[in-house]
Amino acid sequence: MREMEEGPRRFQNLFEACRRCADNALFLSGVFPRSLRRRRSGRMGGSRLVDRGYYVTTGKTCYRLAAEHELAEFTQQRPTLYKLSRYFEV
């Protein structure tokens, strides 16, 4: 979670940051779904709900952003990343 909060500055490029964020969201929502019950986050005044849906949305978005990056083509990961963004919940 700390890596996700710190954002791209810890990574060499935006592609790696998006991919790592999506991988973390996939791990948390898949391995610990029961712990992701609806609760208010401490950030932003506690107004944002953090639950499994939040991680699914974040994961899908980050996989799509990674798939659209030029390094996705260079590393031949574009089809896989698009597939992960579309079928994240599965």
PyMOL commands that set and color helices and strands:
alter all, ss='L'
color gray80, all
select helices_A, chain A and resi 2-10+14-31+33-35+43-46+52-68+70-74+78-86
alter helices_A, ss='H'
color red, helices_A
select strands_A, chain A and resi 39-40+49-50
alter strands_A, ss='S'
color yellow, strands_A
deselect
rebuild
show_as cartoon
